[in-house]
Every structure is written in C-alpha cells, then in structure tokens.
Amino acid sequence: MSFAPVNSNFLQSNGYVVTFERSPEVSFFVYAVTVPEMSINNPRRATPFVEIPEPGDHIQYGQMLLQFQMDEELKTWESIYNWMLQIGFPEAYEQFAAGLVDPLGDSPGTVKNLTSDITVTVLDNHKRPKVKFTFHDCIPASLSNLEFDLNGDTEPMIISAAFDYSFYTMSRNVA
C-alpha cells in the first residue's frame, strides 16, 4: 500500500482569480484575498474529572478580507464606498432606496440587491481552475483608509476591505 499523494505539486499562493458579482471591474485590482477561518463553538459537558467537549451545531465564519491595488481614478475604493453608503444611508433614506436597485438589472426592489456573491477560484500550477470558494450574500463590513504620503514610494496604493457573508461553499474541479 502506497501513501504517496496522487498529485505532489504544491499550491501556489498567487494562483487565484476573484470574481466580484456586484462590481466586476473591482476583480481586476484584487491584490490579495484571505479565505477566512470557520469554527464551531463546542459546548462542554461537566464531569467530576474533566469537561468533555460535545459537538456544536452553529458554524461561525471569520470575515473575508480582500486587498486591492488602487486605480488612479479611485473607482475600486468608490465602488465599495458607495455600496456601504447604500447600506448605511448616513444622509437620507433615498441612499438606501438607491441600493435596492439591482446593479445587474436582475431583480429590482429587494434587500437582496444590497448583497453580492464573491467567488475565489484557486488555480493549479498550469493556471487551470481547481477549487472554487463562493461567498454567499456578502456585505462590506469595513473599508480601509486612503493614506497619502509625500515621502512614500511610487508603488501602487493598497487598500483593504472586509466582508461579512451568510456562508461559503467549496467545489472542486471547476471549469
């Protein structure tokens, strides 16, 4: 009996593609993505000696983090900024109403239009899709500050955004 893996190639951390359903133009500028942790809070049963863990029944997901290289027109940042304004409507109810209009034109008038699926496709060493993580019903939770610095270098500015979501799924051998 052999314990050798069928595929001994290592996963490359720069082999991925992000698809941003709500704002497809943002996908081009994604610099880094973090597939978040998931955990289950397992309750403990007391005994006279030690507490024994029991299987939990509620999964808790960490926030999905995306980093973007900033385009010089700030379109990437603005897209997420406007999305957050539509959810939080800091000035008027009309901002929330504007968020209910589906940016893709599929189903106007529902709160579902304030969410977006985000997909991370992991590529193999030959740049072929192998695994797909789909984050369902994403909403932005935070958007990083824009830091301008006269002493800075000429590298592109990197911004980050954190997203909450309902759950995520993983599928293999995607085309």
C-alpha positions as CSV (number, residue, x, y, z in Angstrom):
1,M,0.0,0.0,0.0
2,S,1.4,3.4,-1.1
3,F,1.0,6.5,0.9
4,A,2.3,8.8,-1.9
5,P,-0.2,11.5,-2.9
6,V,-1.6,11.4,-6.4
7,N,-0.6,15.0,-7.0
8,S,2.6,16.1,-5.3
9,N,2.5,19.7,-6.6
10,F,2.3,22.5,-4.0
11,L,-0.4,25.1,-4.0
12,Q,0.9,28.5,-5.3
13,S,-0.4,31.4,-3.2
14,N,-0.6,33.7,-6.3
15,G,-2.7,31.3,-8.4
16,Y,-6.3,32.6,-7.9
17,V,-9.0,34.7,-9.6
18,V,-11.6,36.7,-7.7
19,T,-15.0,37.3,-9.3
20,F,-16.9,40.1,-7.7
21,E,-20.6,39.8,-8.8
22,R,-21.7,43.2,-7.8
23,S,-18.8,45.2,-9.2
24,P,-16.9,43.1,-11.9
25,E,-14.4,45.9,-12.5
26,V,-13.1,45.5,-8.9
27,S,-12.0,42.0,-9.7
28,F,-9.1,43.3,-11.9
29,F,-7.5,45.1,-9.0
30,V,-7.6,42.4,-6.3
31,Y,-4.1,42.1,-4.8
32,A,-4.7,39.5,-2.1
33,V,-7.6,37.5,-0.7
34,T,-8.0,35.6,2.6
35,V,-10.3,32.6,2.8
36,P,-11.4,33.0,6.4
37,E,-11.5,30.7,9.3
38,M,-14.5,28.8,10.3
39,S,-15.2,27.4,13.8
40,I,-17.8,25.7,15.9
41,N,-18.3,26.6,19.5
42,N,-18.4,23.1,21.0
43,P,-20.2,23.1,24.4
44,R,-18.6,21.3,27.3
45,R,-20.2,18.6,29.5
46,A,-19.1,18.8,33.1
47,T,-17.9,15.6,34.8
48,P,-16.2,15.2,38.2
49,F,-12.9,15.0,36.4
50,V,-12.6,16.9,33.2
51,E,-15.0,18.8,30.9
52,I,-15.8,16.8,27.8
53,P,-16.4,18.6,24.6
54,E,-19.7,17.8,22.8
55,P,-20.3,18.5,19.1
56,G,-21.6,22.1,18.5
57,D,-24.3,23.0,16.0
58,H,-23.5,26.6,14.9
59,I,-20.7,27.4,12.5
60,Q,-19.1,30.8,12.9
61,Y,-17.3,32.4,10.0
62,G,-14.5,34.9,10.1
63,Q,-14.6,38.0,7.8
64,M,-13.4,37.6,4.2
65,L,-10.5,40.1,3.6
66,L,-9.7,41.5,0.2
67,Q,-6.8,43.8,-0.6
68,F,-6.9,45.9,-3.8
69,Q,-4.3,47.8,-5.7
70,M,-5.8,51.3,-6.0
71,D,-6.6,52.6,-9.5
72,E,-5.7,56.3,-10.0
73,E,-9.4,57.2,-10.5
74,L,-10.3,55.6,-7.2
75,K,-13.1,53.6,-8.9
76,T,-12.2,50.4,-6.8
77,W,-12.5,52.3,-3.5
78,E,-15.5,54.3,-4.7
79,S,-17.4,51.1,-5.6
80,I,-17.2,49.7,-2.1
81,Y,-17.7,53.2,-0.5
82,N,-21.0,53.7,-2.4
83,W,-22.1,50.2,-1.5
84,M,-21.5,51.0,2.1
85,L,-23.4,54.3,1.8
86,Q,-26.4,52.5,0.3
87,I,-26.5,50.0,3.3
88,G,-25.8,52.6,6.0
89,F,-27.7,55.6,4.3
90,P,-26.0,58.3,6.6
91,E,-27.7,61.3,5.0
92,A,-31.1,60.3,3.6
93,Y,-33.4,57.3,3.1
94,E,-33.0,57.7,-0.6
95,Q,-29.5,56.4,-0.3
96,F,-30.9,53.1,0.9
97,A,-33.6,53.1,-1.8
98,A,-30.8,53.5,-4.4
99,G,-29.2,50.4,-3.1
100,L,-32.3,48.4,-3.7
101,V,-31.9,48.8,-7.4
102,D,-30.1,45.8,-8.7
103,P,-26.7,46.8,-10.3
104,L,-27.0,43.8,-12.7
105,G,-30.7,44.6,-13.5
106,D,-32.0,41.2,-12.4
107,S,-34.4,41.8,-9.5
108,P,-35.1,45.4,-8.6
109,G,-36.6,46.4,-5.3
110,T,-35.3,43.8,-2.8
111,V,-32.8,44.0,0.0
112,K,-31.0,41.1,-1.7
113,N,-29.6,43.7,-4.1
114,L,-27.5,45.1,-1.2
115,T,-25.6,41.8,-1.1
116,S,-23.2,40.2,-3.6
117,D,-21.6,36.8,-4.1
118,I,-17.9,36.8,-4.3
119,T,-16.0,33.9,-5.8
120,V,-12.4,32.9,-5.3
121,T,-11.2,30.4,-7.9
122,V,-7.9,28.6,-7.0
123,L,-5.7,27.7,-9.9
124,D,-3.2,24.9,-10.3
125,N,0.4,25.2,-11.5
126,H,-0.9,25.3,-15.1
127,K,-3.3,28.1,-14.3
128,R,-6.3,25.8,-14.6
129,P,-9.2,26.2,-12.1
130,K,-9.2,23.5,-9.5
131,V,-11.2,24.7,-6.5
132,K,-13.9,27.4,-6.2
133,F,-14.9,29.2,-2.9
134,T,-18.2,31.0,-3.3
135,F,-19.1,33.5,-0.5
136,H,-22.8,34.0,-0.5
137,D,-24.7,37.2,0.3
138,C,-21.6,39.3,1.0
139,I,-21.9,42.8,2.5
140,P,-19.0,45.1,3.2
141,A,-18.1,45.4,6.9
142,S,-15.1,47.8,6.6
143,L,-13.1,49.8,4.1
144,S,-9.6,50.9,4.8
145,N,-8.4,54.4,4.9
146,L,-6.7,56.1,1.9
147,E,-3.2,57.0,3.1
148,F,-1.4,59.7,1.0
149,D,2.3,60.3,1.9
150,L,4.7,62.6,0.2
151,N,7.6,60.5,1.5
152,G,6.1,57.3,0.1
153,D,7.4,55.3,-2.8
154,T,5.8,55.1,-6.2
155,E,4.3,51.6,-5.6
156,P,0.5,51.4,-6.1
157,M,-1.5,52.1,-3.0
158,I,-3.0,49.0,-1.4
159,I,-6.4,49.2,0.3
160,S,-8.4,46.5,2.1
161,A,-12.0,45.7,2.6
162,A,-13.6,43.2,5.0
163,F,-16.8,41.4,4.1
164,D,-19.4,39.6,6.2
165,Y,-21.5,36.8,4.4
166,S,-24.1,34.1,5.1
167,F,-21.8,31.2,4.4
168,Y,-19.3,29.9,1.9
169,T,-19.2,26.8,-0.2
170,M,-16.2,25.0,-1.8
171,S,-16.4,23.0,-5.0
172,R,-13.7,21.0,-6.8
173,N,-12.7,20.6,-10.5
174,V,-14.5,23.7,-11.7
175,A,-14.4,24.7,-15.3
